[in-house]
Amino acid sequence: LEAAVAEVREVLAMAEAYGIGPYVAFDASVVRGLAYYTGVVFEGFDRRGEMRAICGGGRYDRLLSLYGSREAVPCTGFGMGDAVIADLL
């Protein structure tokens, strides 16, 4: 648990350092349904918070191993929904 709390604190500190802290909030209820995530997961929303998630993703350190990589490759990625983007634009 301590490592998870430290990781969340680190992510929030990095958001502050990049000047996006006011747009970042921690929400422990966010659970992305894919079992390959190994760390922080996230979702992105419009500024007004009126729409469903525009994008979502997270950390997955062992995903490439599922596809034949012989070594763990740390990764972070996300996907976006075209319908939400079209509504936003």
Buried (B, 14 or more C-beta within 10 A) or exposed (E): EEEEEEEBEEBBEEBEEEEEEEEBEEEEEEEBEEEBBBBBBBBBBEEEEEEEBBBBBBBBBBBBBEEEEEEEEEBEEBEBBEEBEEEEE
